[in-house]
Amino acid sequence: MSLRSRSLCSSYELELDGDRELEPCLGFLQRESFSMEIIESISPEDLQPTVEICIDGLHSSSVAVKRSAAAKLRLFAKNRADNRALIGESGAVPALVPLLWCSDPWTQEHVVTALLNMSLLEENKVLITNVGAVKSLIYVLKTGTETSKENAACALMSLALVEENKISISACGAISLLVSLLLNGSHKGKKDALTTLYKLCSVRQNKERTVSAGVVKPLVELVVLNSLAGIEEGKEAIMEEVGIVALVEAIEDGSVKGKDLECRWRI
């Protein structure tokens, strides 16, 4: 282990039960948080053993250790492409994806956000889809916390940037859930759902599925809101009544089309 990794795990030794090693750097994984300054200062060569500790933690029998390991991978993958590449190459994806089905909502939230952050690297998109993550992300879109649903939608949109993924995402049942998020989600969730549907609907078959899922009514409402948002009084009334002015502004300024990954880098 490098000196940098030793400093992250400082004063924490492997715990032993007879001849059995319980957890690698358990104290490091139990630690709640680190400053982003520390995380962003770690070089790839120093990060490698730390990532391996986190991947080991994903296989722990302890829910708390799994949650902490996923949270740290989420932060490591947040801002730097080299970190995303290293985490993907280290085998994190096959360890993360099964945890999308876990019953602990906070672990699920960390895992889906880690995968979202990793998916921003083109090479990781292939790794994520190849281990069957689409069905797992759709499960989160159906069952997760509000934040988990938003980030699952965003992860699916990121994967949909690969043309051949658009049909498989739709075939697994994403569209009806995205329409539901568009109807019932927070303003951020509505925006994420709309952006993802926009990307999926570049395929004719998905357009038909989206119409069948009932998207027309909320989209017509958004067009009307877009018109009303053209005046300050309209924006204020929309915010007061339905709280989706950010979504209206997204349509108004073209960001749904031009800023496909605005939802990236979730903390």
C-alpha positions in Angstrom: 0.0 0.0 0.0 1.3 3.5 -0.9 2.2 6.1 1.7 -0.9 8.1 0.6 -3.2 5.1 1.1 -1.5 4.4 4.4 -2.3 8.0 5.5 -6.0 7.5 4.6 -6.0 4.3 6.6 -3.8 5.7 9.3 -3.9 4.1 12.7 -6.4 1.5 11.4 -5.0 -2.1 11.3 -6.6 -5.3 10.0 -8.8 -6.9 12.6 -8.3 -10.6 13.2 -10.5 -13.2 14.5 -8.2 -16.2 15.2 -6.7 -16.9 11.8 -9.5 -15.1 9.9 -9.1 -11.6 8.5 -12.4 -9.7 9.1 -12.2 -6.5 7.1 -9.4 -4.7 5.2 -8.8 -1.3 6.7 -12.2 -1.5 8.5 -11.6 1.8 10.3 -11.1 3.6 7.0 -14.4 2.2 5.6 -16.2 3.1 8.9 -15.1 6.7 8.7 -18.1 8.8 7.6 -16.5 11.3 5.3 -13.4 12.9 3.9 -12.9 16.4 2.5 -13.1 16.7 -1.3 -9.7 18.4 -1.2 -8.1 15.3 0.2 -9.9 13.0 -2.3 -9.1 15.2 -5.3 -5.4 15.4 -4.3 -4.9 11.6 -4.5 -2.9 10.6 -7.6 -4.1 7.5 -9.6 -1.2 5.4 -8.4 -2.0 6.3 -4.8 -5.7 5.8 -5.3 -5.5 2.2 -6.7 -5.0 0.4 -3.3 -7.7 2.6 -1.7 -10.1 1.7 -4.5 -9.3 -1.9 -3.9 -10.1 -1.5 -0.2 -13.5 0.0 -1.2 -14.2 -2.9 -3.7 -13.4 -5.4 -1.0 -15.8 -3.5 1.3 -18.6 -3.9 -1.2 -18.4 -7.6 -0.5 -18.6 -7.2 3.3 -21.3 -8.9 5.4 -21.8 -5.5 7.1 -24.4 -3.2 5.6 -22.5 -0.2 7.1 -19.2 -1.2 5.5 -20.9 -1.7 2.1 -22.6 1.7 2.4 -19.4 3.5 3.3 -17.4 1.7 0.5 -20.0 2.8 -2.1 -20.1 6.3 -0.8 -16.3 6.6 -1.1 -16.3 5.3 -4.7 -19.1 7.7 -5.5 -16.9 10.6 -4.3 -13.7 9.3 -6.0 -15.7 9.1 -9.3 -17.3 12.5 -9.0 -15.0 14.9 -10.8 -12.0 13.2 -12.4 -12.0 11.1 -15.6 -8.8 9.4 -14.5 -10.4 8.3 -11.3 -13.4 6.9 -13.2 -11.1 5.0 -15.5 -9.2 3.5 -12.6 -12.3 2.5 -10.7 -13.7 0.8 -13.8 -10.5 -1.0 -14.5 -10.2 -2.2 -10.9 -13.4 -4.2 -11.2 -15.8 -2.0 -9.2 -18.8 -2.3 -11.6 -19.6 -6.0 -11.1 -19.3 -5.4 -7.3 -21.6 -2.3 -7.4 -24.4 -3.4 -9.7 -25.8 -6.2 -7.4 -26.1 -3.6 -4.6 -28.6 -1.7 -6.6 -31.0 -4.4 -5.3 -30.1 -4.0 -1.7 -32.8 -3.2 0.9 -30.8 -0.4 2.5 -32.0 2.8 0.7 -28.8 4.8 1.5 -26.5 2.1 0.2 -28.6 2.0 -2.9 -28.4 5.7 -3.3 -24.6 5.8 -3.0 -24.3 2.9 -5.5 -26.6 4.4 -8.2 -24.7 7.7 -7.9 -21.3 6.0 -8.1 -22.5 4.3 -11.3 -23.9 7.5 -12.7 -20.5 9.3 -12.1 -18.6 6.4 -13.6 -20.9 6.2 -16.6 -19.7 9.7 -17.7 -16.6 7.9 -19.0 -17.3 6.2 -22.4 -15.4 3.1 -21.6 -17.4 2.6 -18.4 -20.7 2.7 -20.3 -19.7 -0.6 -21.8 -18.7 -2.1 -18.5 -21.9 -1.1 -16.9 -24.2 -2.4 -19.6 -22.3 -5.6 -20.0 -23.0 -6.7 -16.4 -26.8 -6.2 -16.9 -27.0 -2.9 -15.0 -29.9 -1.6 -17.1 -32.5 -3.8 -15.3 -31.0 -3.0 -12.0 -31.1 0.8 -12.6 -34.7 0.4 -13.7 -35.4 -1.3 -10.4 -34.0 1.7 -8.6 -36.1 4.0 -10.8 -39.1 2.1 -9.5 -38.3 1.6 -5.8 -35.6 4.0 -4.8 -35.6 7.2 -2.8 -36.4 10.4 -4.6 -32.6 11.1 -5.1 -32.0 7.5 -6.2 -34.8 7.7 -8.8 -33.4 11.0 -10.2 -29.9 9.6 -10.4 -31.1 6.3 -11.9 -32.8 8.3 -14.6 -29.7 10.3 -15.2 -27.5 7.1 -15.4 -29.9 5.6 -17.9 -29.7 8.8 -20.0 -25.9 8.6 -19.9 -26.0 5.0 -21.1 -28.5 6.0 -23.8 -25.8 8.1 -25.4 -24.7 4.7 -26.8 -27.1 4.1 -29.6 -27.5 0.4 -29.2 -28.6 0.9 -25.6 -31.7 2.9 -26.4 -33.8 -0.1 -27.4 -32.6 -2.3 -24.5 -33.4 0.5 -21.9 -36.8 0.9 -23.3 -37.4 -2.9 -23.6 -36.6 -3.3 -19.9 -39.5 -1.0 -18.9 -37.8 2.3 -18.4 -40.2 4.5 -20.4 -43.3 4.1 -18.2 -41.3 4.7 -15.1 -39.7 7.8 -16.6 -43.2 9.1 -17.5 -44.2 8.5 -14.0 -41.2 10.5 -12.7 -42.1 13.2 -15.1 -45.6 13.3 -13.7 -44.9 12.9 -10.0 -41.3 13.6 -9.3 -39.5 16.7 -7.8 -38.6 19.5 -10.2 -35.2 17.9 -10.5 -36.7 14.5 -11.1 -39.1 15.9 -13.8 -36.1 17.5 -15.6 -34.1 14.2 -15.4 -37.0 12.2 -16.7 -37.7 14.6 -19.5 -34.0 14.7 -20.6 -33.8 10.9 -20.6 -37.0 10.5 -22.6 -35.7 13.0 -25.1 -32.6 11.0 -25.6 -34.5 7.7 -25.8 -37.0 9.1 -28.3 -34.4 9.5 -31.1 -35.5 5.9 -31.9 -38.9 5.5 -33.5 -39.9 2.4 -31.5 -39.3 4.4 -28.3 -41.4 7.3 -29.5 -44.4 4.9 -29.9 -43.8 3.4 -26.4 -43.5 6.9 -24.9 -46.8 8.0 -26.4 -48.4 4.8 -25.2 -47.1 5.5 -21.7 -49.1 8.7 -21.5 -46.4 11.3 -22.0 -48.5 13.6 -24.2 -50.6 15.2 -21.5 -47.7 16.3 -19.3 -45.8 17.5 -22.3 -48.7 19.6 -23.5 -48.9 21.1 -20.0 -45.2 21.9 -20.1 -45.6 23.7 -23.4 -48.3 25.8 -21.9 -46.1 26.5 -18.8 -43.3 27.3 -21.2 -45.5 30.0 -22.7 -46.6 31.4 -19.4 -43.0 31.4 -18.2 -42.3 34.1 -20.8 -43.3 36.7 -18.3 -42.1 37.2 -14.8 -45.5 37.0 -13.3 -46.0 33.6 -15.0 -42.7 32.2 -13.6 -43.6 33.3 -10.1 -47.1 31.8 -10.4 -45.7 28.5 -11.7 -43.2 28.3 -8.9 -45.8 29.0 -6.3 -48.3 26.5 -7.7 -46.3 23.6 -9.0 -42.6 24.4 -8.2 -41.2 23.4 -11.6 -39.9 26.7 -12.9 -36.4 25.1 -13.3 -37.9 22.6 -15.7 -39.7 25.3 -17.7 -36.5 27.2 -17.9 -34.8 24.1 -19.1 -37.2 23.9 -22.1 -37.1 27.7 -22.6 -33.3 27.9 -22.9 -32.9 24.7 -24.8 -30.9 22.9 -22.1 -32.9 19.7 -22.5 -31.5 19.4 -26.0 -28.1 21.0 -25.5 -27.1 20.0 -21.9 -27.8 16.3 -21.9 -25.5 15.7 -18.9 -26.5 18.6 -16.7 -27.5 16.1 -14.1 -24.0 14.7 -13.8 -21.6 14.8 -10.9 -24.2 14.4 -8.2 -22.6 14.7 -4.8 
